[in-house]
C-alpha cells in the first residue's frame, strides 16, 4: 500500500508539474505558453515573407507540440487575433459577433517583422531537443517587452489558474521605460472591443475590474449598444436581453443586431418606457455590465509565481538590460571578428604574404608559411592566426587580390573601430541603450490600431436588488404551512421582489431570515412575516407580551431586530423553554388595556411608549401577576418624551392562569391616526404581523 501511495503521489506531482509548466501557464520572460512559443518558432523557421496556409503551419508545429492539431489551430487563431506577431489573411472570426474562424485549410498567416524584432535572437536563446529528439526548440524567447501583459492570457492548471487581462502596448512600453528610470507608473487593462471600465478594485492585477457596454441613450425611445464589455459578443448580449425580457425584468419591444465591423445592437423600448427608466435595469439584468476577477500567475524561474502587474513590468525592466547586454556582447564579438578578418586581408595582400606559398608542395607547409608571414605583424592583429583564418585567406580570388583597394579597406576598418567604440559605450550605458531600444519598438506600434480603446471611469456596480421592483405577492397559507410568490391560496403578506429576504417569527418566539422563494414550507405557526432589509427594519419596533409558564407572570418587551445570518434561528423570548408568546405587535405606539377576572382593580391601562426599546436579547418588564380576562390593544400616537410617566405601571397580585388571546392588527395602523375609538379588527390579508390564537 505504501508503495502504491508513493507511486500515485509521484505520478500526480509529475502530471501537475507538466500541466502547469508545459501547458496552461505562460512564462514571464516571453509571455507565451509552450504551444504559442512552438507556433512562433515554427513560423520563424518557415518565414520567407510570403503567406503560408494555417494548415501547413499547424502540421509543421506538430514536430514540436505532441498534442494534436486542434489545440495548435485554436492557439494560432487566438495568437493571430492579438494583432501583434502574426499577419493574417482570410476569415479569422469576429470577437464582436462570436463567429469562429474558417478551417485551417482556408486561412493563411505569416510572421510579422515585429515578432523577430521583439523575440528572436538565436545567438542568445537556449535551445533544447524536441519531444522526439529530431529538432531543437527554444526554452523561452528573449523577449524585450512584457508580452504577457500586452496580449493577456487565461489558463487552468492543476490546483491553480491564471487570468491576465490585455493591456495597451504603448502604455506597457511607457511603463517599462519608467521602471528603468526608477519612476512611478500605473497600468490598467485595455480591451480590443473598447467599452467602459472601472478599475477602483484592480489591485495591480490581483483584484477585479467592472466593465460596461457603451450605450447611446440620446434617443428617448431607443438604446444603441455601440461597444461591448470584454468577453461578451453580440450573440451572448442579445440572449441575455431576451432572457431578461422573458422574466419580466425589462420592458422592451424589440432587439435588432446590426453588428459587423462595429457593434450595433438597437433596443427599441416598449410603450410608456423611456431610456432613463431602462438603463440601470440593462446594467443589472444583462451582460451590459460585468465584473471580471483577475489573477496574475506566471512561470518565473521554472516555478509558478503570483505577482502584480508592476512586478511583471519591473522584471522586464531588468530583463531587457540583460538581453541588451547579451546582444551587445555578441555584436562586439562579431565586430572584432570582422576587424580581424579585414586586418588579415590587408596584411596578406599589402605585405604579399601570398607569395610565400608559391613554392610549397604540401598543405601543412602552405599553412605554416602563411602563419609565419604574419608573425612580424602580430601587434596589429586582434588575436592569433588560426587554421580557419588561413583557409579563408587562401580562398581569396587572384582577381580580388589584384584589384585590392587599400584605401577602402582602411575606411572599413575605421568604421568597424567606430562601431566597436559605440558598442563599448552602450555596454557602459545599458539603461540608456535599453530605453532607446524600447522607444524604437514603440515607434512600430504608433498607429490607430494600438491606441487605447477602453475608457476608464468610476461607476458603481448596479445591484439587481436596487432596480428590482417589489411587485410579487408573497402569500402564506396557514392551512398548509407554505409561503412563497407562487402560492395561490392563503393570505397576502407583503409585496416583494425575487431578490428580497424576509423575516419570519414563529409562535414559539423563534425568528429567522430567509430568501423569497416560489414556494417553501415554513410551518403552520407563523405569527409574523415581513421584509428583512435594513431599510424596512430600521424604524420597526417589535412589542412582545409573554408569560412565564410556571409563575404566570406577564411581561412586556420592546426591541429591534437586525444583524441576521441567513436561515439561522434566533430566540425572541429570554427563556423559550419556560415562556410563551401571548401577543406580538409592530405598532409604533398603542394603548394596552388589561381586564382582570377578579380583584378590586378590574382593569389597568398603559402605553407601549411607557417602556424602553432594548436589545433583542434583553429580558422583559413585569406587567402583572393577576389573572387576565382579556387584553385590548388600540393604536395611538407616540407620546412626547417630556410628558411620559416617571415609571411604567407594575401590578403585582396573586398568580392566576392567563387566558391566552392574540388579537389581529391592521398594517395601516403602523402609521397611527388620532385615537378615537377601539381600532377595528382587520383580516390577516391586510396585516403583516399579528395572528389570532398564538397558542
N, C-alpha and C positions, 0 to 999 in steps of 0.2 A: 504493500500500500504506500509506504514511504517513497519507494522508487517511482510509483505511478504519479504521486503528487508532485514530486520534483520534476518529472518529465513534463507534466501538464504546465507547471509553473514556468519552466524554461521555454517551452514552446510558445506559451502565451506571451511571455516577455519579448521573444524574438518577433512574433507576429505583430504585437503592438508597436514595437520599435520600427518595424518595417513600414507599417501603415502611416505612422507619424512622420517619419523622416523621408520616405520614398514614395509617398502617395498624396497625402492630404495637406500637409503644412508647408508653406513656402519658406525658402531660405532668406534670411535678412539681407544677405550680400547682393544677390541679384533679383530678389523678389519673385522668384519663379518656383513653381512646383516641378518635380522631375519630368513630367510629361511635357510641360511647356518648354523646359530647357532643352529637351531632346528634339522637339519640333524645330526650335530656332537653330540648334546645332545642325540638324539635317538641312534646313534651308540655307544655312551658310555654306555647307558643302555643295549644294545644288545651285547656288547663286551664279547666274550668268547674265543677270539683268533682264531676263525675259520671264514671263508668267509661266507657272507650272500648274498642271491640274492638281487640285487638292488631293485627289485620289492617289496621284503619284507621290506626293509629299507624305501622305499617310502611310503608304506602303514602304517608303524608304525609312520613315521614322520607326517602323516596327523592327528594324535592325537593332534599335537601342531600347525600345519600350515593349516588353513582352506581355502586354495586357489587352491585345485586341485592337482592331481598327476603330471601333465605335468611340472609345474613350479618347483616342487621338484626334478623330474628326471633330468631336464636340469641343475639345480643348483648343484646337486650331481655330475654329469658328469664333469662340469666345475671345481668344487672343487677338484675332484679326479685328474684331469689333471694338477693341480698345483703341484702334487707330493710332498706334504708337510705333510698332516694329514691323507690321505686315501690311503690304499694299494688296488690296483685294479687288477682284473683278467678278461680277456675277451677283446672284441673289444670296446675300449672307443673312437674310432675315431682317426683321424690323422690331426692335425692342419696344417701340411705341404701340404696335398693334399685337405683339405676341406671336407674329408669324415666324416660323423656323426657316433655317437656311435650306437652300436646294441641296440635292445629293452631291456627294464629293466629286462625282464624275462630270458635273456641270459647271462647277465654280473653279476659279483659278486664284493663285496668290503668288507673290514674290516678296523677297526681303527688301525692306527699305534701307537706304544708306545710313539712316539714323541708328538702326539697330547695331551695325558694325561700329559706328562711332561711339556708342554708349557701352556696348557689351563685349565686343570682340577684340582680343589680343592674344593669339595663341602662344606667344613667347612668355607670357606671364601667367598663363592659365594652367592649372593642374588637370591632367587627364588620367582617366582610369580605363581599364578594359570594360567593354560592354558585357552584357549578361552571357553571351556565348563566346567571348574571348576573341572574336574576329575583328573588332573595331575598337576605337578609342572614343570616349565621350568626356566632356568636361565635368568636373565635380561641381563647380559653380563658375559662372561668368564673372569677370572682374568689373562689375557694373559701376559706373561713375555717378549714378543718381539713384535715389530710393524708388525703384520701380514698384515695389510692393505698395507704396502709398499712392502712386500715380494711377496704377491700374486697379487697385483694390483686389481683394480675394476673399474666398469663402471656402471652408473645408471642415469636414467632420472626421476625426480620427478616433482611436480607442481611448475613451475617457477624457477627451478634450476636443475643442473645436476652435476655429478662428473665423472671425468676420471683420475684415478691414475695409472700410468704405473708400471709394476712389476720391482722390484729391486733385486739385488743379495743378497741372505740371509746372506752369510758370511760378506759381506760389510755392511749390515744393522746392524748386531750384533756388528761389529767392531765400527761402528759409535755410537751405543748406549753406548758401553763401554767408548768411547772417551768423550761422553756427560757427563757421570757420573764423569769422571776425570776432567771435565772442559776444555778439549782440543778441538781444532777446528776439523771439519770433513766436508766432502763433499760427497754427494751421487748422483749417476746418474743411470738411468734405465738399466736393463739388460733383454734381451728377450730370451725366450727358443729357438727360431729359429736362434739366432745369428744375423748376418747382421752387417752393419756398421752404426754408429750413430754420428751425430754432435750435441753437447749439448750446443753450444755457446748461445742459446736463451732459455735454460731450465728454468732459473729464479727460481731455487729451487722448482720446481714443479708447478709453476704458469704460465709458458710460453709455449714453444713448443720445439720439437726435430725434426731434419731431419734424416730420416733413408733411407738406401740404401741396395740393394741386393749386395751380394758378388759375383763378376764376375771373372771368369777365362778367361783372354784375351791373354794367352800365344800362342794360335793358331791364325794366321793372318786371317783365313777364318772361324773360329768358335768361338762363345762365349758360355761359360757354366755358368749358374746361379747355384751357389753352396749353397747359403743361401738367404732366402727371408726376406724382411722388415717385421716388426711387423704388424700383422693384415692382411697380404696378403698370400693366399695359391697358390699352383701351378696352379689351375684352373683359378683363377682370373688373375694371371700373364699372362698366355698364352692368355686369352681372350683380355687383354689389348694390347699384342703384335700384335695379329691378327687384332685388330681394327686399330692400327697404320699402319699396312701394307695395309689394305684396303683403308685408306685415303691417301696413298702415302707418308707417313712420314718416313717409314723405307724400305730399300731395303734388304729384307730377302728372302732367297729361301725356307726354311722350319724350323719348330719348332717341337722338339720332347721332350716329357716329360717322364723321367725315374724315377720320384720321388717315393721313398718308405720309407725306414728308414732315408734316407738322400735326400736332394733336389738335383735334377739333371735334369736341363732343358737345352737342347742343341739347340743353334740357329745357323743355317748354313746361311752364308751370300750370297747374290746374286753375280753374276759375275761382276767383276770390283769394288766391295765394300770390304773394309778391316776393321778389328776390330777397328783400331784407328779412322775410319770415323764414326762409328755407336754407340760408347759407349755413347757419350753425348746425342745423339738422344734417346737412350734407357732410360736414366735417365729423359729426358724431356717429352717424349710422352707416357711412360708406367708406370706401378706400381713399376718399379725398384727403384724409388725414391719417397718418401712420406714425407709430413710434418704433424706431429701429435701435436695437441694442447692439453694441459693438464690443469686440474683444480682440485686441491686437496680440495674437500669438504667432510667433515665428520660430524658425530653427536658427539658433545662434551658437556657434562653437559646438555644432553637432548635437545640441540638446534643445528641446522645446523651451521657449522663454517668453513669458508675458511681459510686454513692455509698452510704453506710451508712444504716441506719435513723435513726441520730442526726442525720445530715446533713439528711435529709428533715424531721425534726421541727424542727430549728433553722431551716431555710429557712422553714417555715411560721410559726415564732415571729416571724420578721421580716416575713413576708408579711402576716400578719393585722394588724400595726401599719400597714403601708402601706395595706391595704384599709380599715382603720378610719379612717385619716386622710382618705382619699379620700371615704369615705361621710360623714364629719363635715363636710368642706368643702362637699359637695353639700347636706347638710342645712342648714348655715349659710346657704348661698345661698338656699335655699327660705324660710328663716325671714325673711331680710332682704327678700325679695320680698313675703312676706306682710305684714311690718311696713310696708313701703312702701305696699302696697295699702290696708291699714286706715287708715294716716295720711292718704292721699289722700281716702278716703271721708269721714273725719271733717271734714277741712278743706273739702272740696267741699260737704258738706251744712251743716256748722255755720256756715261763713262765707258761705253762699248764693252760691257761685260759679256754680251752675247758672242763676242769674237773669241772668247776663251774656250768655247765648246766646239770650235770647228775641227780640231784635231783629235777630239775624244771619240773613243770607239765603243765605250760601254755606258749604260745608263748611270751606273754609280759614279763613273768619272765625270759625266756631264753635271750631275747634281753637285758633286763636290767642287767642280770648277766654278759653278755659279755661286755657291755659298762662300767660297774663299774670295771671290771677286768683291763681295760686299763687306768683307772684314774691315777694310780701311775706312768705310763709311758707317760703321756701327753706331757712331754718336748721332747720326741723322735719322736713324730708324726708331720706330715706335717699339719694336720688340725684335727678337732674333728671327732670322730667316729659317723657315721650316720647309719640309718637302712639298707641302701644298703650295707655298709661295713659289717655289722653283717650278713646279708643274704649271702654274698659272702663267708665269713669265715665259716659259718655253712655248706656250700656245699663242703668243702674240705673233700675228702675221708679219712677214717681211715688209709688206706694203705699209702697214701701220708704223713700223719702225722707221721706214724711210721718210714718212710724212709726219713724224712725231713733232708736235708743236710744244716746245719747251715753255713758251710764254703762257699758253693756255693751261698747261699743267700747273704752272706756278699759281695762276689765278684760282684753279680748282682747289689747290692745297690751302691757299689763303682763305677761301670760302669755308672749307672744312674746319680750319682752325677757328674761324669766327663762329661757326655753328657749335663747336666744342665749347668755346668760351660761353656761349649763350646757354648751353645745356648745364654747364657747371654753375652758372649764375642761377638758373632755375632750381637746381638742386639745393642751393643755399637759401632760396626764397620759395619754398614749396607752397606756402599759403597763397602767395600772390599768383603763382603759376596755376594752382588748382582753381582759384576764383576765375581766372581768365578762361580756363577750360570750361567751367560751368557757364560762363557768360556766352561762350561760343556755342555750347549746346542749346542754351536758352534761345539764342537768335534763330535757331532752326525751328522753333515752336511758336514764334511770334506771328500767329495768324488767327483768323476768326475762329477756327476750329478749337483752339486751345484757350480761348478766353473764358473767364468764369461765366457759368450758365445759371447756377443756383443762387438765389437771393437769400442772404442771411438777415433774419429779423427776429424779433421777440414776439411770441404769441403764447397764449395759454391753451393747453390741450382741452378740447371740448369734451366734457364728460357727458356721456349719454344720459346720466341721471339729471343733468341740468336742463336738457332740452326735452326730456320725455314728459309727455302730458299725462296728468292723472285723470284719465278718462275711462279706466276699467273699474267695474263694480265688484268690490270684494264682498262676497256673501258667506254667511255662516249658517249652517243647518244644525241646530241643536239636537234634532232627532237622530241624525246620522253621525254627527261629530266631524263633518267635513267642512273645510273652508277653502276658498280659492276664487279666482276670477272666472272659472268655468263651472262653478256650482250654480245650478239653476233654481234650487229651492232654498228655503230658509230666509233669513233676514239680511238686508243690505247693511254692511258695517261702515265702509268708508270708500272713497274714490282713491284709486292707487294707479301707479304705473308698474310695468313689469320689473323695473329695477328697484322698487321700493322695498324697505324692510318694515315689518310690523311688530308691535309689542302685544303679547298675549298674556293675560293674567287668568289663572285658573281659580276655581272655587276654593282650593286648598291654600291659596296665597302664593303659590309658585308662579313666577313670571319669567318669560324669556323672549328673546328677539329672534325672528326667523325671516326668511325670504318670502316674498309674494310668489305663489305658485298657481298653476291652473287648478289643481285640486290636491289637497293633502288632508290627512286625518289628524285632528288635534284633540279629539275627545269631546264629550258632551257636557263638560263642566266649565266652559269658558264664561268668565264674567266681565272681561274687557278685551277689546281689540282696537288698536289704533296705530297710526303711523309712528315709526320709531326713529325718524330722522331728528337731528339736533334741533332744527327749527321748530318742529312740531312739539317737541318735549321741553323746549326751553322755558316756557312760562306755565307749563301744565303741572298742577299740584294734585297729588292723589291723597284723598282723605279716607282713612280706613277706620271703621268701627269693628272691634273684635272683642271676643270674650274668652276668658280663661275657663277651660272646660271643668276644672276641679273647683275653683273658688267662685265661679260665676261672676267675677268682676268684669265690668265692661270698660274697655279702653278706647281711646281715640289716638290716632297717629296721622300726622300730615308730613308728606315727603315728596321729593322729586326723584325721578328715576332716570338714570343716564349711565353711560360707560359700560355698554354691554359687550359681551363676546357672543358671536353668533351661535344660537342654539344651546347656549349654556344656561341651565336653570338657576334662578335666584329665588330667595325667600322674602316675601313682603312682611310676614309676621315674625316677631322676635323669636318665638318658640313654636314652630309649626306643629310640633307633637302635642302640645298642651293648649294651644289657642285655636280658635275657629273664627273664620271671617264672617261678619254679620252684614256689614254694609261697605260699599265702595263707591266713591264719588269723585268726579273730576271738576266739580263746580268751583269757581274761584272763591266763592263765599256762599254760605247758606245758613239759615236758621233751623236749628235742630230742636224739636220738641219731643221730649220723652214722657210718656204716660205710664204711670206705675199701677200695678194691680191692687196694691193695698198700702196703707200708711197714711199719716197725716198730710204729707205732701203728695198731691195727686199727679203733678207733672212739673217738669223743670225745662228751662229753655237756655240754649247757648248758641253761639255762632262759631263757624269754622275758624274765623279770624281771631277768636279768643285764644287760639293755640298756635304756637310757633311751628314753622316748617323746619324739619330736621332732616338728617341724612337717612338714606334708605335702610340702614342697619340699626337705627335708633329704636328704642322701645317706646311704647305709647304712654299716654297720661290717663290716670284713672278717671272714669266718668261717674260710675255708680256701682253699688253692690245690691241695689234693690231690685226686686222682681219687676220686669218691664212688660207692659201690656202692648205697647206699640211705640214706634219711632217714626216721626214725620220730619221730612226734610223739605224746606222751602227756600228756593233761590233768593238771594238778596245781594245788594251792592256791597262792595268792600267798604269797611269802616275806616275812617280816618284814625291813624295810629294814636293821635293825641287824645282821642275820645274813648279808646279801648279801656275795659275794666282792668283794675290792677292785677287781678288774678282770675284764672278760669274757675268756674264753679266746680266744686268737687263734693259729691254727695256720697257719704259712706253710711250705708244702712245694712240691714240684715241681708245675707246671701239668699237669693231666690233663683229658681230656674228661669231662664230668659227665653221667651218665645222668639224664635229666630225669624226675622222678617227682613227682606231686602226689597226696597222699592225701586221702581224704574225712574229714569231721569232723562229729560229731553236734551238732545245735543245742543239745541239752541240756547239752553239755559247756561251754557258756558259764557255767553255774553249777557249777563243778567240784566233785567229791567227793574223798574221801581216795584218793590213787592206790594201787591195789593191784596191778593188772596192766595190761598194754598195753590201751588202750581198743579196744573192738570197733568195726570199721568199720560205718557205717550207710549206708543208701541216700540218694540225693540228695533223696528226698521229705522226709526228716527234718531236713535241714540247710540253713541259709540262706546258706552261703558257699562251701565248697570243692567242687571237682570233680576227678575224675581226669583225667590227661592234659592238662595245661595247654597243652603244645605241640601 
